[in-house]
Amino acid sequence: MSITSAGGTRWADDANDKLAAFLADLPEEQRVEREDAVRRSAEAFARGQSRYQLADMVSLEAMCVGWVRTTPTAERANLPTFFARHGLDFASFEEYAAPR
């Protein structure tokens, strides 16, 4: 079952589950702020990229883009290892790691 964000956007189960797993790797005091930032970023990305949304739902791919975009620039070099630890290939998200 998908969840719905405060903004009314639905999240796919795999996206929501993986976000919870990612957040568990952060210090507890950073989790709430980071979750809010990732959700906003992923939802904005999903709205703009129809290939990443299904019936107005945030996909795992959109969540990963949100995670990459909200990772501090100084920490982005660690993302390939972080994604691999979570069973994901970072290569398809590399383009989103460049500073904007």
Helices and strands as residue ranges (DSSP letters): E 3-4, E 10-11, H 13-24, H 28-48, G 50-52, E 57-58, H 60-70, G 73-78, H 79-85, G 90-97
